[in-house]
Amino acid sequence: MKAFIRLMIVVIAVLAAVMVSADIVLNISDEGDKGRPYRVQAQRIAHKIETGENYSLEDYNYIINVEKMTDGFTEGKSDYIIMEINGIYYRFDYRLPSDKENTVLIFNICFSAAAIILLCILIYVYFRIIRPFEEISNYPIELSKGNLTIPLKEQKNGYFGKFIWGLDLLRENLENRKASELALQKQNKTMVLSLSHDIKTPLGVIELYAKALEKGLYNDEEKKKEIAVSIHSKCEDIRKYVDDISRTAGDELYVVEVKDGEFYLSELTDSIRLFYSDKLSLLKTDFVINAYSDCLLSGDIERSTEVLQNIIENAIKYGDGKIIELSFTREEDCQLIHISNSGCNLSDSELPHIFDSFWRGSNVSSQSGSGLGLYICRSIMNKMNGGIYAAINESQMVVTVVFPMK
């Protein structure tokens, strides 16, 4: 904001300097006879008087009176010049050229009007753009600190309406996610405590049977078999509890909200084309979107775009950079989008695991990543009643996304 105020001061100073300089130039531009036409006409009349020629003042638009100064100098109301002709002094009364005065006046009016308009624009920009932006500039910093309860002032501003709405929506989403994480942590702690208590019981039984067998308290073979069956049963109980922990942890790894809506296939492909055409062109990668028949799909357009972006980003990372292609087929009431890339060196044995959380294949090399991209894609598609699967066709990786048609 201070920089903008300094800019306004500099603009005002420059405008004032330009206006003063222009006035000075216009006012001194009459130096010499070219700038003073009345002197030229006075010289012409003086030449005619000197040679005895007749003249008429009607032929001269600047000289209004010529008279001899036989009775000495007399003050007149108009401007004049005095010239000596044949030993006699003549007085030439003249009027200033009105066009010069008008030029200076018109310039000053026009320049002042332009300067006022420019200053009004700067003031408008200050009050409508700079100052409102300054008021919300610290908001992202507060969000980064975790302060999610600060309200965002509503502003009737057409320039920042969508931006402010987006920030407030981001704050609400972060606040909801924080509440969900706290609830999940509480749920996980409760679950761990409950399962820990449940596991203690079969562990206690196994421990008792183990001590009894260790001390040889049971000599009957039937009794030993019965104890073995009981130990096996308790181990199955413990395994079930462990599976419950693993399943619950996996299901809650990524909490995603999906809107139940509808969108056209062309909307999805247009957004992907807009996002990746320039990027892949810079990477010298051929980006091909094959022909398709437009249709209405069921689901969340934003999440669907996120799914395709995740898959294409993987194709950029782990492919050979030659070509990425989107093709389309239909099966029953579903629209299938196939994203393929060349240069796949993933083994067939690794293919079933690519949608697991935190799993990364042997082809990752030095590429950074968390191993969650395709896992998130699967979670999103499952919530949209769709699907996703992958196949390796010779040296091509083909990931197919299944969208339900409306």
Disulfide bonds with the S-S distance in Angstrom:
none
